[in-house]
Amino acid sequence: MFGIKKKSDINIEYDPDKQYAVIRSSICTGEKVAGFKNYSDGHFTEVMLIKSPKDEEIFRETYHLESIKTEY
């Protein structure tokens, strides 16, 4: 499930009125996971592991995102 996914493999629904894009970054290991966090309850929906800048670019292009918050 983790790793690089093609645009056609990513099928998580994203509602910008209810969620915002976020990259969760571990301060211990440096692991980064991209996903969406719910405004109302803070629930995080994991979409993909970010191993390189190319992975982040794929995530941005797939969901037509201009900016992504990073949380530690």
VOKESE-494498 format. One record per atom (N, C-alpha, C, O, CB): residue in three letters; chain; atom name; x, y, z negated. Coordinates in steps of 0.1 Angstrom, whole numbers, plus 5000, padded with zeros to 4 digits. Glycine has a CB too. Example, Ala and Ser with C-alpha at 12.3 -4.5 7.8 and 13.67 -1.06 7.14 Angstrom:
<site ala; A; N; <5132; 4943; 4922>>
<site ala; A; CA; <5123; 4955; 4922>>
<site ala; A; C; <5132; 4967; 4922>>
<site ala; A; O; <5142; 4967; 4915>>
<site ala; A; CB; <5113; 4955; 4910>>
<site ser; A; N; <5128; 4978; 4929>>
<site ser; A; CA; <5137; 4989; 4929>>
<site ser; A; C; <5129; 5000; 4921>>
<site ser; A; O; <5134; 5011; 4920>>
<site ser; A; CB; <5141; 4994; 4943>>
***
This chain:
<site met; A; N; <5008; 4988; 5000>>
<site met; A; CA; <5000; 5000; 5000>>
<site met; A; C; <5009; 5013; 5000>>
<site met; A; O; <5005; 5023; 5006>>
<site met; A; CB; <4991; 5000; 4988>>
<site phe; A; N; <5020; 5012; 4993>>
<site phe; A; CA; <5029; 5024; 4993>>
<site phe; A; C; <5037; 5025; 5006>>
<site phe; A; O; <5038; 5015; 5013>>
<site phe; A; CB; <5038; 5024; 4981>>
<site gly; A; N; <5042; 5036; 5008>>
<site gly; A; CA; <5052; 5038; 5019>>
<site gly; A; C; <5046; 5047; 5030>>
<site gly; A; O; <5036; 5054; 5028>>
<site gly; A; CB; <5055; 5025; 5025>>
<site ile; A; N; <5053; 5047; 5041>>
<site ile; A; CA; <5049; 5055; 5053>>
<site ile; A; C; <5036; 5049; 5059>>
<site ile; A; O; <5036; 5037; 5062>>
<site ile; A; CB; <5060; 5057; 5063>>
<site lys; A; N; <5027; 5057; 5061>>
<site lys; A; CA; <5015; 5053; 5068>>
<site lys; A; C; <5012; 5061; 5081>>
<site lys; A; O; <5015; 5073; 5081>>
<site lys; A; CB; <5003; 5054; 5059>>
<site lys; A; N; <5007; 5054; 5091>>
<site lys; A; CA; <5004; 5062; 5103>>
<site lys; A; C; <4991; 5069; 5100>>
<site lys; A; O; <4983; 5065; 5091>>
<site lys; A; CB; <5002; 5052; 5115>>
<site lys; A; N; <4989; 5080; 5108>>
<site lys; A; CA; <4976; 5088; 5106>>
<site lys; A; C; <4964; 5079; 5106>>
<site lys; A; O; <4955; 5081; 5098>>
<site lys; A; CB; <4975; 5099; 5116>>
<site ser; A; N; <4964; 5069; 5115>>
<site ser; A; CA; <4952; 5060; 5116>>
<site ser; A; C; <4950; 5051; 5104>>
<site ser; A; O; <4939; 5046; 5102>>
<site ser; A; CB; <4954; 5052; 5129>>
<site asp; A; N; <4961; 5049; 5096>>
<site asp; A; CA; <4960; 5040; 5084>>
<site asp; A; C; <4955; 5048; 5072>>
<site asp; A; O; <4951; 5041; 5062>>
<site asp; A; CB; <4974; 5034; 5081>>
<site ile; A; N; <4955; 5061; 5072>>
<site ile; A; CA; <4951; 5069; 5060>>
<site ile; A; C; <4936; 5072; 5062>>
<site ile; A; O; <4933; 5079; 5071>>
<site ile; A; CB; <4960; 5082; 5059>>
<site asn; A; N; <4928; 5067; 5053>>
<site asn; A; CA; <4914; 5069; 5054>>
<site asn; A; C; <4907; 5074; 5041>>
<site asn; A; O; <4896; 5071; 5039>>
<site asn; A; CB; <4907; 5057; 5059>>
<site ile; A; N; <4915; 5081; 5033>>
<site ile; A; CA; <4909; 5086; 5020>>
<site ile; A; C; <4902; 5099; 5024>>
<site ile; A; O; <4907; 5108; 5031>>
<site ile; A; CB; <4921; 5089; 5010>>
<site glu; A; N; <4889; 5100; 5019>>
<site glu; A; CA; <4881; 5112; 5021>>
<site glu; A; C; <4886; 5124; 5013>>
<site glu; A; O; <4890; 5122; 5001>>
<site glu; A; CB; <4866; 5109; 5019>>
<site tyr; A; N; <4886; 5136; 5019>>
<site tyr; A; CA; <4891; 5148; 5012>>
<site tyr; A; C; <4880; 5158; 5013>>
<site tyr; A; O; <4877; 5162; 5025>>
<site tyr; A; CB; <4905; 5152; 5018>>
<site asp; A; N; <4876; 5164; 5002>>
<site asp; A; CA; <4866; 5174; 5002>>
<site asp; A; C; <4872; 5187; 4996>>
<site asp; A; O; <4873; 5187; 4983>>
<site asp; A; CB; <4853; 5170; 4994>>
<site pro; A; N; <4876; 5197; 5004>>
<site pro; A; CA; <4883; 5208; 4998>>
<site pro; A; C; <4875; 5216; 4988>>
<site pro; A; O; <4881; 5224; 4981>>
<site pro; A; CB; <4888; 5217; 5009>>
<site asp; A; N; <4862; 5215; 4988>>
<site asp; A; CA; <4853; 5222; 4979>>
<site asp; A; C; <4854; 5215; 4965>>
<site asp; A; O; <4852; 5222; 4955>>
<site asp; A; CB; <4839; 5222; 4983>>
<site lys; A; N; <4858; 5202; 4964>>
<site lys; A; CA; <4858; 5195; 4952>>
<site lys; A; C; <4872; 5191; 4948>>
<site lys; A; O; <4875; 5188; 4936>>
<site lys; A; CB; <4849; 5183; 4953>>
<site gln; A; N; <4882; 5191; 4957>>
<site gln; A; CA; <4895; 5186; 4954>>
<site gln; A; C; <4906; 5195; 4960>>
<site gln; A; O; <4903; 5203; 4969>>
<site gln; A; CB; <4897; 5172; 4960>>
<site tyr; A; N; <4918; 5194; 4955>>
<site tyr; A; CA; <4929; 5201; 4960>>
<site tyr; A; C; <4941; 5191; 4962>>
<site tyr; A; O; <4942; 5182; 4955>>
<site tyr; A; CB; <4933; 5213; 4951>>
<site ala; A; N; <4949; 5194; 4972>>
<site ala; A; CA; <4960; 5186; 4975>>
<site ala; A; C; <4971; 5188; 4965>>
<site ala; A; O; <4974; 5200; 4961>>
<site ala; A; CB; <4966; 5188; 4990>>
<site val; A; N; <4978; 5177; 4961>>
<site val; A; CA; <4988; 5178; 4951>>
<site val; A; C; <4999; 5167; 4953>>
<site val; A; O; <4995; 5156; 4958>>
<site val; A; CB; <4983; 5177; 4937>>
<site ile; A; N; <5011; 5171; 4950>>
<site ile; A; CA; <5022; 5161; 4950>>
<site ile; A; C; <5026; 5159; 4935>>
<site ile; A; O; <5030; 5168; 4929>>
<site ile; A; CB; <5034; 5165; 4959>>
<site arg; A; N; <5024; 5147; 4930>>
<site arg; A; CA; <5029; 5144; 4917>>
<site arg; A; C; <5043; 5139; 4918>>
<site arg; A; O; <5046; 5130; 4925>>
<site arg; A; CB; <5020; 5133; 4910>>
<site ser; A; N; <5052; 5146; 4910>>
<site ser; A; CA; <5066; 5143; 4910>>
<site ser; A; C; <5070; 5139; 4896>>
<site ser; A; O; <5068; 5147; 4886>>
<site ser; A; CB; <5074; 5155; 4915>>
<site ser; A; N; <5077; 5128; 4895>>
<site ser; A; CA; <5082; 5124; 4882>>
<site ser; A; C; <5095; 5131; 4879>>
<site ser; A; O; <5104; 5131; 4887>>
<site ser; A; CB; <5084; 5108; 4882>>
<site ile; A; N; <5095; 5137; 4867>>
<site ile; A; CA; <5108; 5144; 4863>>
<site ile; A; C; <5119; 5134; 4859>>
<site ile; A; O; <5130; 5137; 4859>>
<site ile; A; CB; <5105; 5153; 4851>>
<site cys; A; N; <5115; 5121; 4856>>
<site cys; A; CA; <5125; 5111; 4852>>
<site cys; A; C; <5131; 5104; 4864>>
<site cys; A; O; <5143; 5103; 4866>>
<site cys; A; CB; <5118; 5101; 4843>>
<site thr; A; N; <5122; 5099; 4873>>
<site thr; A; CA; <5127; 5091; 4885>>
<site thr; A; C; <5128; 5099; 4898>>
<site thr; A; O; <5135; 5095; 4907>>
<site thr; A; CB; <5118; 5079; 4886>>
<site gly; A; N; <5121; 5110; 4899>>
<site gly; A; CA; <5120; 5118; 4911>>
<site gly; A; C; <5110; 5112; 4921>>
<site gly; A; O; <5109; 5118; 4932>>
<site gly; A; CB; <5134; 5118; 4917>>
<site glu; A; N; <5103; 5102; 4917>>
<site glu; A; CA; <5093; 5096; 4926>>
<site glu; A; C; <5082; 5106; 4929>>
<site glu; A; O; <5077; 5113; 4920>>
<site glu; A; CB; <5087; 5083; 4920>>
<site lys; A; N; <5077; 5107; 4942>>
<site lys; A; CA; <5067; 5117; 4945>>
<site lys; A; C; <5055; 5109; 4952>>
<site lys; A; O; <5057; 5100; 4960>>
<site lys; A; CB; <5072; 5127; 4955>>
<site val; A; N; <5043; 5113; 4948>>
<site val; A; CA; <5031; 5107; 4953>>
<site val; A; C; <5022; 5118; 4957>>
<site val; A; O; <5019; 5127; 4949>>
<site val; A; CB; <5024; 5097; 4943>>
<site ala; A; N; <5017; 5117; 4970>>
<site ala; A; CA; <5008; 5127; 4974>>
<site ala; A; C; <4993; 5122; 4973>>
<site ala; A; O; <4991; 5110; 4974>>
<site ala; A; CB; <5010; 5131; 4989>>
<site gly; A; N; <4984; 5132; 4970>>
<site gly; A; CA; <4971; 5128; 4968>>
<site gly; A; C; <4962; 5140; 4966>>
<site gly; A; O; <4966; 5151; 4969>>
<site gly; A; CB; <4969; 5118; 4957>>
<site phe; A; N; <4950; 5138; 4960>>
<site phe; A; CA; <4940; 5148; 4958>>
<site phe; A; C; <4936; 5148; 4943>>
<site phe; A; O; <4933; 5137; 4938>>
<site phe; A; CB; <4929; 5147; 4967>>
<site lys; A; N; <4934; 5160; 4937>>
<site lys; A; CA; <4930; 5161; 4924>>
<site lys; A; C; <4917; 5168; 4923>>
<site lys; A; O; <4915; 5178; 4930>>
<site lys; A; CB; <4940; 5168; 4915>>
<site asn; A; N; <4907; 5162; 4916>>
<site asn; A; CA; <4894; 5168; 4915>>
<site asn; A; C; <4894; 5180; 4906>>
<site asn; A; O; <4900; 5180; 4895>>
<site asn; A; CB; <4884; 5157; 4909>>
<site tyr; A; N; <4888; 5191; 4910>>
<site tyr; A; CA; <4887; 5203; 4903>>
<site tyr; A; C; <4880; 5201; 4889>>
<site tyr; A; O; <4884; 5206; 4879>>
<site tyr; A; CB; <4880; 5214; 4911>>
<site ser; A; N; <4869; 5194; 4889>>
<site ser; A; CA; <4860; 5193; 4878>>
<site ser; A; C; <4866; 5184; 4866>>
<site ser; A; O; <4865; 5188; 4855>>
<site ser; A; CB; <4847; 5188; 4882>>
<site asp; A; N; <4871; 5172; 4870>>
<site asp; A; CA; <4875; 5163; 4859>>
<site asp; A; C; <4890; 5160; 4859>>
<site asp; A; O; <4894; 5152; 4851>>
<site asp; A; CB; <4867; 5151; 4860>>
<site gly; A; N; <4897; 5164; 4869>>
<site gly; A; CA; <4912; 5162; 4870>>
<site gly; A; C; <4915; 5148; 4875>>
<site gly; A; O; <4927; 5145; 4875>>
<site gly; A; CB; <4917; 5164; 4856>>
<site his; A; N; <4906; 5141; 4880>>
<site his; A; CA; <4909; 5127; 4885>>
<site his; A; C; <4918; 5128; 4897>>
<site his; A; O; <4915; 5136; 4906>>
<site his; A; CB; <4896; 5120; 4889>>
<site phe; A; N; <4929; 5120; 4898>>
<site phe; A; CA; <4938; 5120; 4909>>
<site phe; A; C; <4936; 5108; 4918>>
<site phe; A; O; <4935; 5097; 4913>>
<site phe; A; CB; <4953; 5120; 4903>>
<site thr; A; N; <4935; 5111; 4931>>
<site thr; A; CA; <4933; 5100; 4940>>
<site thr; A; C; <4946; 5099; 4948>>
<site thr; A; O; <4950; 5109; 4956>>
<site thr; A; CB; <4921; 5102; 4950>>
<site glu; A; N; <4953; 5088; 4947>>
<site glu; A; CA; <4966; 5086; 4953>>
<site glu; A; C; <4964; 5083; 4968>>
<site glu; A; O; <4956; 5075; 4971>>
<site glu; A; CB; <4974; 5075; 4946>>
<site val; A; N; <4972; 5089; 4977>>
<site val; A; CA; <4971; 5087; 4991>>
<site val; A; C; <4983; 5080; 4996>>
<site val; A; O; <4982; 5070; 5003>>
<site val; A; CB; <4969; 5100; 4999>>
<site met; A; N; <4995; 5085; 4993>>
<site met; A; CA; <5007; 5079; 4999>>
<site met; A; C; <5020; 5083; 4991>>
<site met; A; O; <5020; 5094; 4984>>
<site met; A; CB; <5009; 5083; 5013>>
<site leu; A; N; <5030; 5075; 4991>>
<site leu; A; CA; <5042; 5077; 4985>>
<site leu; A; C; <5050; 5087; 4994>>
<site leu; A; O; <5051; 5085; 5006>>
<site leu; A; CB; <5050; 5064; 4982>>
<site ile; A; N; <5057; 5097; 4988>>
<site ile; A; CA; <5065; 5106; 4996>>
<site ile; A; C; <5080; 5102; 4994>>
<site ile; A; O; <5085; 5104; 4983>>
<site ile; A; CB; <5062; 5121; 4992>>
<site lys; A; N; <5086; 5097; 5004>>
<site lys; A; CA; <5100; 5093; 5004>>
<site lys; A; C; <5109; 5103; 5011>>
<site lys; A; O; <5121; 5103; 5008>>
<site lys; A; CB; <5102; 5079; 5010>>
<site ser; A; N; <5104; 5111; 5020>>
<site ser; A; CA; <5112; 5121; 5027>>
<site ser; A; C; <5103; 5132; 5031>>
<site ser; A; O; <5091; 5132; 5030>>
<site ser; A; CB; <5118; 5114; 5040>>
<site pro; A; N; <5109; 5143; 5036>>
<site pro; A; CA; <5101; 5155; 5041>>
<site pro; A; C; <5092; 5151; 5052>>
<site pro; A; O; <5081; 5157; 5054>>
<site pro; A; CB; <5111; 5166; 5046>>
<site lys; A; N; <5096; 5141; 5060>>
<site lys; A; CA; <5087; 5136; 5071>>
<site lys; A; C; <5074; 5130; 5066>>
<site lys; A; O; <5063; 5132; 5071>>
<site lys; A; CB; <5094; 5125; 5079>>
<site asp; A; N; <5074; 5123; 5054>>
<site asp; A; CA; <5062; 5118; 5048>>
<site asp; A; C; <5053; 5129; 5044>>
<site asp; A; O; <5041; 5129; 5046>>
<site asp; A; CB; <5066; 5109; 5036>>
<site glu; A; N; <5059; 5140; 5038>>
<site glu; A; CA; <5051; 5151; 5034>>
<site glu; A; C; <5044; 5158; 5046>>
<site glu; A; O; <5033; 5162; 5046>>
<site glu; A; CB; <5059; 5162; 5026>>
<site glu; A; N; <5052; 5159; 5057>>
<site glu; A; CA; <5047; 5164; 5070>>
<site glu; A; C; <5035; 5156; 5075>>
<site glu; A; O; <5025; 5162; 5080>>
<site glu; A; CB; <5058; 5165; 5080>>
<site ile; A; N; <5036; 5143; 5074>>
<site ile; A; CA; <5025; 5134; 5079>>
<site ile; A; C; <5013; 5137; 5070>>
<site ile; A; O; <5002; 5138; 5076>>
<site ile; A; CB; <5029; 5119; 5078>>
<site phe; A; N; <5014; 5138; 5057>>
<site phe; A; CA; <5003; 5141; 5048>>
<site phe; A; C; <4997; 5154; 5052>>
<site phe; A; O; <4984; 5155; 5052>>
<site phe; A; CB; <5008; 5141; 5033>>
<site arg; A; N; <5005; 5164; 5054>>
<site arg; A; CA; <4999; 5178; 5057>>
<site arg; A; C; <4992; 5177; 5070>>
<site arg; A; O; <4981; 5183; 5071>>
<site arg; A; CB; <5011; 5188; 5058>>
<site glu; A; N; <4997; 5171; 5081>>
<site glu; A; CA; <4991; 5170; 5094>>
<site glu; A; C; <4978; 5162; 5093>>
<site glu; A; O; <4968; 5166; 5100>>
<site glu; A; CB; <5001; 5164; 5104>>
<site thr; A; N; <4978; 5151; 5086>>
<site thr; A; CA; <4967; 5143; 5085>>
<site thr; A; C; <4955; 5150; 5080>>
<site thr; A; O; <4943; 5148; 5085>>
<site thr; A; CB; <4970; 5130; 5077>>
<site tyr; A; N; <4957; 5158; 5069>>
<site tyr; A; CA; <4946; 5165; 5063>>
<site tyr; A; C; <4945; 5180; 5066>>
<site tyr; A; O; <4938; 5187; 5059>>
<site tyr; A; CB; <4947; 5163; 5048>>
<site his; A; N; <4953; 5184; 5075>>
<site his; A; CA; <4953; 5198; 5080>>
<site his; A; C; <4955; 5208; 5068>>
<site his; A; O; <4947; 5217; 5066>>
<site his; A; CB; <4940; 5201; 5087>>
<site leu; A; N; <4966; 5205; 5061>>
<site leu; A; CA; <4969; 5213; 5049>>
<site leu; A; C; <4980; 5223; 5052>>
<site leu; A; O; <4990; 5220; 5059>>
<site leu; A; CB; <4973; 5204; 5037>>
<site glu; A; N; <4979; 5235; 5046>>
<site glu; A; CA; <4989; 5245; 5048>>
<site glu; A; C; <4998; 5245; 5036>>
<site glu; A; O; <5010; 5247; 5037>>
<site glu; A; CB; <4983; 5259; 5049>>
<site ser; A; N; <4993; 5243; 5024>>
<site ser; A; CA; <5001; 5242; 5012>>
<site ser; A; C; <4997; 5231; 5003>>
<site ser; A; O; <4985; 5227; 5003>>
<site ser; A; CB; <5000; 5256; 5004>>
<site ile; A; N; <5006; 5226; 4995>>
<site ile; A; CA; <5004; 5215; 4986>>
<site ile; A; C; <5010; 5219; 4972>>
<site ile; A; O; <5022; 5223; 4972>>
<site ile; A; CB; <5009; 5202; 4991>>
<site lys; A; N; <5003; 5218; 4962>>
<site lys; A; CA; <5008; 5221; 4948>>
<site lys; A; C; <5017; 5209; 4944>>
<site lys; A; O; <5015; 5198; 4949>>
<site lys; A; CB; <4997; 5223; 4938>>
<site thr; A; N; <5027; 5212; 4936>>
<site thr; A; CA; <5035; 5201; 4930>>
<site thr; A; C; <5033; 5201; 4915>>
<site thr; A; O; <5034; 5212; 4909>>
<site thr; A; CB; <5050; 5202; 4934>>
<site glu; A; N; <5030; 5189; 4910>>
<site glu; A; CA; <5028; 5188; 4895>>
<site glu; A; C; <5039; 5178; 4890>>
<site glu; A; O; <5042; 5168; 4896>>
<site glu; A; CB; <5014; 5183; 4892>>
<site tyr; A; N; <5044; 5182; 4878>>
<site tyr; A; CA; <5054; 5173; 4872>>
<site tyr; A; C; <5049; 5166; 4860>>
<site tyr; A; O; <5056; 5159; 4853>>
<site tyr; A; CB; <5066; 5181; 4868>>
***
